[in-house]
Amino acid sequence: MKCLPFNVGSLKSIAALFLLNFVNAGLADTIAGHTARPQTAGNVTSSFYGIPPDTTGMSDLTSVELAKKMVPGWNVGNSLDAIGGETAWGNPLITQRLIDSVKAAGFKAIRIPVAWSNFSDTSSYTIKTEWLNRVKEVVDYVLHDSLYAIINIHWDGGWIQPTYAMQGYVNNRLAVMWDQIAVHFRDYGNHLLFAGTNEVMVEGNYGPPNKEYCAVQNSYNQTFVTTVRSTGGRNAYRYLVVQGFNTNIDYTVSCFTAPEDETENRLMVEVHYYDPYNFSINTQDNITQWGKYVTDPSKAETWANEPYADNQFLKMRKKFIDQGYGVILGEYGAISRLNLGSDELNAEHAGFRLYYDAYITASIISRGLVPFYWDNGYTGNHGLGLFNRSTGAQVYPDIINAIMLAADTSEVISGIPDDIVNLENLRLYPNPVHEEINLEVYATSVDYCQLYNANGQMIKTLNVLQGMNTFSVKDLKTGLYFMRYSTPSGVAVQKFLKE
């Protein structure tokens, strides 16, 4: 077995760098004892529960602007989305203590996946009041800490199938359920977002969607938006998140049609990222290495490395962010592998896992998307948990720190111009640095590159060319430094630590 050319600590340093079609469908006869709204092709009428719009506590930021305030995000997964109840999948009840710990770690937003099929009446899809209130309690934990919260309708048994055969049934049920959810949370301000669905796909079919699947999935997004808006109040202005097909980036780019929305600039698009699957979340495969620092090709995939990831997130920026839609990267992460046969092998994978999480986080953020790390609460072998759900303690502080360092791309201090952060064509590593630092330049040219110290004083101008540039930092004292670049695509400021 080949050994890593550097230790796990070095990998930690490197890691630290880096949607219109409607549906003919009759709704259920009753909703919690009330006459249900009629629905006709191409139209969903106003909600029975609708009230006048209310702007109180609602932001005037665009969805793209709001998204910047949510970086980075975290999922409290496998809890409220657990079929059979909050603790059915092995996690304890969500507590204020846990949410406080997530806030203290530096996360700005929490995605709360929810399985809503906890019905008191399965024929009318009436959600139990106690379940609505429990979800409200968890939302309150998040808002108590001044964080952003997203609640959705999660997998929940796979009833949201995007086929013509299921379209009427699903649109009916979505409208009935979202009417109840939206009304229950209508009085919340802009720190609460709604997300319509989750990973909608034809069960068992992971291939590219056909026209039918795309059209039906787009109709589900429209039903969600129309239903929530029709409840009025603050929901008339709430930020709403709609999903691409199976939240797959390529499928979203190719077949997503944005729903019509009577409120401008309040829609976000959601995708997920688990590439390459065998490294990130496939528990049946021992692919343990990823990226440019692979030392044993037999342990790595030959695709979905750094340039691939960068290009995927760039697709979302060009297709959606540049057109005025904020983008949520609702789930990503890589599982732990703790039973590889030796401490050395476990440590080797831990280094690559850390590098993957750090690089993917930085790549997501640098292209304007909001990363939400998927934490399923399990911190053992094949787990994605970062925190102890009972105590709130950080189980993987290195990964959390790497996420935070990747998120902190805008710390510009007095003396350094407050420039646009645009790091698409530049990569600086390792960070922290000891003796030499590398600057990869993909831009056709760099007009200038300046080095500043923590006091905002320019130390020197560096000669930078396209390709790889390596600089000695032996003469720098321990501390914080800034690189300021100007390229044809914009100006960027990036910080690094000299150890």
C-alpha positions as CSV (number, residue, x, y, z in Angstrom):
1,M,0.0,0.0,0.0
2,K,1.3,3.4,-0.9
3,C,1.5,6.0,1.9
4,L,0.3,9.5,1.7
5,P,3.0,12.0,0.8
6,F,2.0,14.1,3.8
7,N,0.3,13.4,7.1
8,V,-3.4,14.0,8.0
9,G,-2.4,17.4,9.4
10,S,-1.3,18.5,6.0
11,L,-4.5,17.3,4.4
12,K,-6.3,19.4,7.1
13,S,-4.4,22.4,6.0
14,I,-5.3,21.8,2.3
15,A,-8.9,21.1,3.2
16,A,-9.3,24.4,5.1
17,L,-9.1,26.2,1.7
18,F,-11.6,24.8,0.0
19,L,-38.2,25.3,-12.2
20,L,-45.8,25.4,-16.4
21,N,-48.0,22.9,-16.2
22,F,-51.0,22.5,-14.0
23,V,-53.2,19.5,-13.4
24,N,-56.8,18.4,-13.7
25,A,-57.6,17.2,-10.2
26,G,-60.5,17.3,-7.7
27,L,-59.3,17.9,-4.2
28,A,-60.5,15.8,-1.2
29,D,-64.0,16.7,-0.1
30,T,-62.9,18.1,3.2
31,I,-59.9,19.6,4.9
32,A,-60.2,19.3,8.7
33,G,-64.0,19.7,8.5
34,H,-63.9,22.6,6.0
35,T,-64.9,22.4,2.3
36,A,-61.7,22.0,0.3
37,R,-60.7,24.5,-2.4
38,P,-61.6,23.5,-5.9
39,Q,-58.8,23.0,-8.4
40,T,-59.0,23.2,-12.1
41,A,-56.5,22.8,-15.0
42,G,-54.2,25.7,-15.1
43,N,-55.5,27.3,-11.9
44,V,-55.6,26.9,-8.2
45,T,-58.1,29.2,-6.5
46,S,-57.5,31.2,-3.3
47,S,-57.2,29.3,-0.1
48,F,-60.1,28.9,2.3
49,Y,-57.7,30.2,4.9
50,G,-56.4,33.2,2.9
51,I,-56.1,36.6,4.6
52,P,-54.7,39.9,3.2
53,P,-51.0,40.1,2.6
54,D,-48.8,41.4,5.4
55,T,-45.3,42.7,5.0
56,T,-44.6,42.9,8.7
57,G,-41.2,41.3,9.5
58,M,-40.6,40.4,5.9
59,S,-37.4,41.3,4.2
60,D,-37.1,43.3,0.9
61,L,-33.9,41.5,0.0
62,T,-34.0,39.5,-3.2
63,S,-33.6,35.7,-2.9
64,V,-30.0,36.0,-4.1
65,E,-29.2,38.6,-1.5
66,L,-30.9,36.7,1.3
67,A,-29.0,33.5,0.4
68,K,-25.7,35.3,1.2
69,K,-26.9,35.6,4.8
70,M,-27.5,31.9,5.2
71,V,-23.9,30.7,4.6
72,P,-23.1,28.1,5.8
73,G,-26.1,25.8,6.5
74,W,-26.6,22.5,8.4
75,N,-29.3,19.8,8.3
76,V,-30.9,18.3,11.4
77,G,-31.5,15.1,9.3
78,N,-33.1,11.8,10.2
79,S,-35.2,13.3,13.0
80,L,-38.4,15.0,12.0
81,D,-38.2,13.3,8.7
82,A,-38.1,9.8,10.3
83,I,-41.0,7.6,9.3
84,G,-42.7,6.5,12.5
85,G,-41.7,9.5,14.7
86,E,-38.8,11.8,15.5
87,T,-36.8,9.2,17.4
88,A,-37.6,6.2,15.1
89,W,-34.3,6.3,13.3
90,G,-32.1,6.3,16.4
91,N,-31.7,10.0,17.1
92,P,-32.8,11.7,20.3
93,L,-35.4,14.5,20.3
94,I,-34.1,17.8,18.9
95,T,-33.3,20.2,21.7
96,Q,-32.5,23.9,22.2
97,R,-29.1,22.7,23.5
98,L,-28.3,21.1,20.1
99,I,-29.4,24.1,18.1
100,D,-27.3,26.4,20.4
101,S,-24.3,24.2,19.7
102,V,-24.8,24.4,16.0
103,K,-25.1,28.2,16.2
104,A,-22.0,28.4,18.4
105,A,-20.1,26.4,15.7
106,G,-20.8,29.2,13.2
107,F,-23.7,27.9,11.1
108,K,-26.2,30.5,10.0
109,A,-29.1,28.4,8.8
110,I,-30.7,25.0,9.6
111,R,-32.6,22.9,7.1
112,I,-35.3,20.9,9.0
113,P,-36.5,18.0,6.8
114,V,-40.1,16.9,7.9
115,A,-42.2,13.9,7.1
116,W,-45.8,15.3,7.4
117,S,-47.8,12.1,6.9
118,N,-48.6,12.1,10.6
119,F,-52.4,12.3,9.9
120,S,-55.4,12.3,12.2
121,D,-57.5,11.6,9.1
122,T,-55.8,9.8,6.2
123,S,-58.6,10.4,3.8
124,S,-58.5,14.2,4.1
125,Y,-54.7,14.4,4.9
126,T,-55.4,16.3,8.1
127,I,-52.1,16.7,9.9
128,K,-52.1,16.1,13.6
129,T,-52.1,19.3,15.6
130,E,-49.5,17.9,18.0
131,W,-47.2,17.2,15.0
132,L,-47.6,20.7,13.7
133,N,-46.8,22.0,17.1
134,R,-43.7,19.8,17.5
135,V,-42.3,21.1,14.2
136,K,-43.1,24.6,15.4
137,E,-41.2,24.0,18.6
138,V,-38.1,23.0,16.7
139,V,-38.5,26.0,14.3
140,D,-38.7,28.2,17.5
141,Y,-35.4,26.7,18.7
142,V,-33.7,27.8,15.5
143,L,-35.3,31.3,15.4
144,H,-34.5,31.8,19.1
145,D,-30.9,31.7,18.0
146,S,-31.5,34.2,15.2
147,L,-30.7,31.6,12.6
148,Y,-32.6,30.9,9.3
149,A,-34.8,27.8,9.2
150,I,-36.1,25.8,6.2
151,I,-38.9,23.3,6.6
152,N,-39.9,21.0,3.7
153,I,-42.0,18.0,2.8
154,H,-39.3,15.3,2.9
155,W,-39.3,11.8,1.3
156,D,-42.1,10.5,3.6
157,G,-42.7,7.1,2.0
158,G,-42.1,8.2,-1.6
159,W,-45.7,9.2,-2.4
160,I,-44.6,12.2,-4.6
161,Q,-44.1,10.3,-7.9
162,P,-43.7,12.5,-11.0
163,T,-45.9,10.6,-13.4
164,Y,-49.1,11.5,-15.2
165,A,-50.8,8.6,-13.4
166,M,-50.0,10.1,-10.0
167,Q,-50.1,13.8,-10.9
168,G,-53.7,14.5,-9.9
169,Y,-53.3,12.7,-6.6
170,V,-50.0,14.3,-5.7
171,N,-51.0,17.9,-6.6
172,N,-54.2,17.4,-4.5
173,R,-52.3,16.1,-1.5
174,L,-49.5,18.7,-1.8
175,A,-52.1,21.5,-1.9
176,V,-54.0,20.2,1.1
177,M,-50.9,19.6,3.2
178,W,-49.2,22.8,2.3
179,D,-52.3,24.8,3.1
180,Q,-52.2,23.5,6.6
181,I,-48.5,24.0,7.1
182,A,-48.5,27.5,5.6
183,V,-51.4,28.6,7.8
184,H,-49.8,27.1,10.9
185,F,-46.5,29.0,10.3
186,R,-48.0,32.1,8.6
187,D,-47.2,34.6,11.3
188,Y,-43.4,33.8,11.2
189,G,-41.1,36.4,9.7
190,N,-38.5,36.1,6.9
191,H,-36.2,33.9,8.9
192,L,-38.5,30.9,8.1
193,L,-38.4,29.6,4.6
194,F,-40.6,26.8,3.1
195,A,-39.3,24.2,0.7
196,G,-41.9,22.4,-1.4
197,T,-40.6,18.9,-1.7
198,N,-37.4,17.0,-1.6
199,E,-35.8,14.5,-4.0
200,V,-38.7,13.9,-6.4
201,M,-38.1,11.1,-8.9
202,V,-39.7,7.9,-10.2
203,E,-38.8,5.4,-7.5
204,G,-35.8,3.3,-8.5
205,N,-35.1,5.3,-11.7
206,Y,-32.0,7.4,-11.3
207,G,-31.6,8.2,-15.0
208,P,-32.3,11.4,-16.9
209,P,-36.0,12.3,-16.7
210,N,-38.2,12.3,-19.8
211,K,-40.7,15.1,-20.7
212,E,-43.4,13.6,-18.6
213,Y,-41.4,13.4,-15.5
214,C,-40.1,17.0,-15.9
215,A,-43.6,18.4,-16.6
216,V,-45.2,16.7,-13.7
217,Q,-42.4,17.7,-11.3
218,N,-42.7,21.3,-12.5
219,S,-46.4,21.2,-11.7
220,Y,-45.7,20.1,-8.2
221,N,-43.5,23.2,-7.7
222,Q,-46.3,25.4,-9.1
223,T,-48.9,23.8,-6.7
224,F,-46.6,24.5,-3.8
225,V,-46.0,28.2,-4.7
226,T,-49.6,28.9,-5.5
227,T,-50.9,27.2,-2.4
228,V,-48.5,29.0,0.0
229,R,-49.1,32.4,-1.6
230,S,-52.9,32.0,-1.5
231,T,-52.8,31.7,2.3
232,G,-51.9,35.3,2.5
233,G,-50.4,37.2,5.4
234,R,-46.7,37.0,5.6
235,N,-46.8,34.0,3.3
236,A,-47.5,36.3,0.4
237,Y,-43.9,37.5,0.8
238,R,-42.1,34.5,2.2
239,Y,-39.0,33.1,0.5
240,L,-39.9,29.8,-1.1
241,V,-37.6,27.0,-2.2
242,V,-38.5,24.8,-5.2
243,Q,-36.6,21.7,-6.3
244,G,-35.1,20.5,-9.5
245,F,-35.8,16.9,-10.7
246,N,-34.3,14.6,-8.0
247,T,-32.4,17.7,-6.9
248,N,-29.8,16.5,-9.5
249,I,-27.8,19.5,-10.9
250,D,-27.7,18.3,-14.5
251,Y,-31.4,17.3,-14.5
252,T,-32.4,20.6,-12.9
253,V,-30.4,22.6,-15.5
254,S,-32.0,20.6,-18.4
255,C,-35.7,20.4,-17.4
256,F,-36.6,22.8,-14.7
257,T,-39.3,25.4,-15.4
258,A,-39.7,28.2,-12.8
259,P,-43.1,28.3,-11.3
260,E,-45.1,31.5,-11.8
261,D,-45.0,33.6,-8.6
262,E,-47.1,36.7,-7.9
263,T,-44.3,38.0,-5.6
264,E,-41.1,38.9,-7.3
265,N,-37.6,37.8,-6.3
266,R,-38.7,35.4,-3.6
267,L,-37.9,32.0,-5.2
268,M,-34.9,29.8,-4.6
269,V,-33.9,26.6,-6.4
270,E,-32.6,23.6,-4.5
271,V,-30.3,20.8,-5.6
272,H,-28.2,18.3,-3.8
273,Y,-24.6,17.0,-4.4
274,Y,-23.2,13.5,-3.5
275,D,-20.7,13.0,-6.3
276,P,-18.9,10.7,-6.6
277,Y,-21.5,8.4,-4.9
278,N,-19.0,5.6,-4.1
279,F,-16.8,8.0,-2.1
280,S,-19.5,10.2,-0.5
281,I,-22.3,8.0,0.7
282,N,-22.1,4.4,-0.7
283,T,-21.6,2.2,2.4
284,Q,-21.2,-0.9,0.2
285,D,-18.1,0.5,-1.5
286,N,-14.7,1.2,0.0
287,I,-13.6,4.0,-2.3
288,T,-11.6,5.9,0.3
289,Q,-9.7,8.6,-1.6
290,W,-10.8,11.6,-3.6
291,G,-9.3,14.5,-5.5
292,K,-5.9,15.6,-6.8
293,Y,-4.0,14.1,-3.9
294,V,-5.0,10.5,-4.6
295,T,-2.1,8.2,-3.9
296,D,-3.6,4.9,-4.9
297,P,-5.9,5.0,-8.0
298,S,-7.5,1.7,-7.0
299,K,-9.1,3.5,-4.0
300,A,-10.5,6.4,-6.0
301,E,-13.1,7.2,-8.7
302,T,-11.8,8.6,-12.0
303,W,-14.6,11.2,-12.3
304,A,-16.3,13.9,-10.1
305,N,-13.0,15.4,-8.9
306,E,-12.4,19.1,-8.2
307,P,-12.9,20.5,-11.7
308,Y,-16.1,18.5,-12.1
309,A,-17.5,19.9,-8.9
310,D,-16.5,23.4,-9.7
311,N,-18.2,23.1,-13.1
312,Q,-21.4,21.7,-11.6
313,F,-21.8,24.6,-9.2
314,L,-20.9,27.1,-11.9
315,K,-23.8,25.6,-14.0
316,M,-26.2,26.5,-11.2
317,R,-24.8,30.0,-10.9
318,K,-25.2,30.8,-14.6
319,K,-28.6,29.1,-15.0
320,F,-30.2,30.4,-11.8
321,I,-28.3,32.9,-9.6
322,D,-27.4,35.1,-12.6
323,Q,-31.1,35.1,-13.5
324,G,-32.2,36.2,-10.0
325,Y,-32.9,32.9,-8.2
326,G,-31.0,32.1,-5.0
327,V,-29.7,28.5,-5.0
328,I,-29.7,26.1,-2.0
329,L,-27.3,23.2,-2.1
330,G,-29.6,21.4,0.4
331,E,-27.5,18.3,1.0
332,Y,-23.9,17.2,0.6
333,G,-21.2,15.5,2.7
334,A,-19.1,12.3,2.9
335,I,-19.6,9.4,5.3
336,S,-17.0,8.3,7.8
337,R,-15.3,5.0,7.3
338,L,-14.0,3.8,10.7
339,N,-13.6,0.0,10.0
340,L,-11.0,-0.1,7.2
341,G,-8.8,-2.5,9.0
342,S,-6.2,-0.4,10.7
343,D,-5.7,3.0,12.3
344,E,-3.5,4.1,9.4
345,L,-6.2,3.3,6.8
346,N,-8.9,5.0,8.9
347,A,-6.7,8.1,9.2
348,E,-6.0,8.1,5.5
349,H,-9.7,8.2,4.7
350,A,-10.4,10.7,7.4
351,G,-7.9,13.0,5.6
352,F,-9.5,12.6,2.2
353,R,-13.0,13.0,3.8
354,L,-11.9,16.3,5.4
355,Y,-10.4,17.5,2.2
356,Y,-13.6,16.6,0.2
357,D,-16.0,18.4,2.7
358,A,-13.7,21.5,2.8
359,Y,-13.2,21.7,-0.9
360,I,-16.9,21.1,-1.9
361,T,-18.0,23.6,0.7
362,A,-15.6,26.3,-0.6
363,S,-16.5,25.5,-4.3
364,I,-20.2,25.8,-3.5
365,I,-19.8,29.1,-1.7
366,S,-17.4,30.7,-4.2
367,R,-20.1,30.2,-6.9
368,G,-22.8,31.8,-4.8
369,L,-24.7,28.7,-3.7
370,V,-25.7,28.1,0.0
371,P,-24.2,24.8,1.3
372,F,-26.3,22.8,3.8
373,Y,-24.2,20.0,5.2
374,W,-26.2,16.7,5.6
375,D,-25.9,15.7,9.2
376,N,-27.9,12.5,9.9
377,G,-27.0,12.4,13.6
378,Y,-24.9,9.3,13.4
379,T,-21.3,9.8,14.2
380,G,-20.1,6.2,14.0
381,N,-18.9,4.1,11.0
382,H,-20.7,5.3,7.8
383,G,-22.2,8.2,9.6
384,L,-22.5,11.8,8.5
385,G,-23.1,13.3,11.9
386,L,-20.9,16.2,13.1
387,F,-22.5,16.8,16.5
388,N,-23.4,14.6,19.4
389,R,-27.2,15.0,19.2
390,S,-27.6,14.5,22.9
391,T,-25.0,16.8,24.3
392,G,-24.3,19.1,21.3
393,A,-20.6,18.4,21.5
394,Q,-18.6,18.6,18.3
395,V,-17.6,15.1,17.3
396,Y,-15.7,16.2,14.1
397,P,-14.4,19.6,14.9
398,D,-11.9,19.5,12.1
399,I,-14.7,19.2,9.5
400,I,-16.7,22.0,11.2
401,N,-13.7,24.2,11.3
402,A,-12.9,23.6,7.6
403,I,-16.5,24.4,6.7
404,M,-16.3,27.7,8.6
405,L,-13.0,28.7,7.1
406,A,-14.4,28.0,3.6
407,A,-17.4,30.1,4.5
408,D,-15.4,33.0,5.8
409,T,-14.4,34.5,2.4
410,S,-15.4,38.1,3.0
411,E,-13.3,39.1,6.0
412,V,-11.7,42.3,4.7
413,I,-10.2,44.6,7.3
414,S,-9.4,48.3,7.4
415,G,-6.8,49.2,4.9
416,I,-7.7,46.6,2.3
417,P,-10.4,47.7,-0.3
418,D,-13.8,46.0,0.2
419,D,-13.7,44.2,-3.2
420,I,-15.9,41.7,-4.8
421,V,-15.0,38.1,-3.7
422,N,-14.6,36.2,-7.0
423,L,-12.4,33.2,-6.6
424,E,-13.6,31.2,-9.6
425,N,-10.3,31.4,-11.4
426,L,-7.9,31.2,-8.5
427,R,-7.0,28.6,-5.9
428,L,-4.8,29.3,-2.9
429,Y,-3.5,26.4,-0.8
430,P,-2.4,25.0,1.6
431,N,-4.1,27.1,4.3
432,P,-2.8,27.4,7.0
433,V,0.7,27.5,5.4
434,H,4.1,26.7,6.8
435,E,6.9,27.4,4.2
436,E,5.4,27.6,0.7
437,I,2.0,28.6,-0.6
438,N,0.6,27.7,-4.0
439,L,-1.6,29.9,-6.2
440,E,-3.2,28.2,-9.2
441,V,-4.4,30.7,-11.8
442,Y,-7.0,29.6,-14.3
443,A,-7.7,33.2,-15.5
444,T,-6.1,34.2,-18.8
445,S,-4.2,36.9,-16.9
446,V,-3.8,38.5,-13.5
447,D,-3.4,42.3,-13.5
448,Y,-1.8,42.3,-10.1
449,C,-1.4,40.2,-6.9
450,Q,-0.8,42.0,-3.7
451,L,0.1,40.6,-0.2
452,Y,-1.3,42.5,2.9
453,N,-0.7,41.8,6.6
454,A,-3.4,41.9,9.2
455,N,-3.0,45.6,9.7
456,G,-4.0,46.3,6.1
457,Q,-0.4,47.2,5.1
458,M,0.7,46.0,1.7
459,I,3.8,44.0,2.1
460,K,4.7,43.3,-1.5
461,T,3.4,42.8,-5.0
462,L,3.8,39.3,-6.4
463,N,4.5,38.3,-10.0
464,V,1.8,35.9,-11.0
465,L,1.4,34.0,-14.2
466,Q,-1.3,31.7,-15.6
467,G,-0.9,28.2,-14.2
468,M,0.9,27.2,-10.9
469,N,2.7,29.8,-8.9
470,T,4.6,28.9,-5.7
471,F,5.8,31.5,-3.2
472,S,8.0,31.1,-0.2
473,V,6.5,32.5,3.1
474,K,9.4,31.6,5.3
475,D,10.0,35.2,6.0
476,L,6.5,36.0,7.2
477,K,5.7,36.1,10.9
478,T,3.0,33.8,12.3
479,G,-0.4,35.5,11.7
480,L,-3.2,36.4,9.3
481,Y,-2.5,37.6,5.8
482,F,-4.5,38.6,2.7
483,M,-3.9,38.1,-1.0
484,R,-5.6,40.7,-3.3
485,Y,-6.0,39.8,-6.9
486,S,-7.3,41.5,-10.0
487,T,-8.3,39.4,-13.1
488,P,-10.4,40.1,-16.1
489,S,-13.4,38.5,-14.3
490,G,-13.1,40.7,-11.2
491,V,-11.2,41.5,-8.0
492,A,-10.9,39.1,-5.1
493,V,-9.5,39.2,-1.6
494,Q,-8.6,35.9,0.1
495,K,-7.0,35.3,3.5
496,F,-4.6,32.7,4.7
497,L,-2.8,31.9,8.0
498,K,0.9,31.6,8.4
499,E,1.8,29.1,11.1
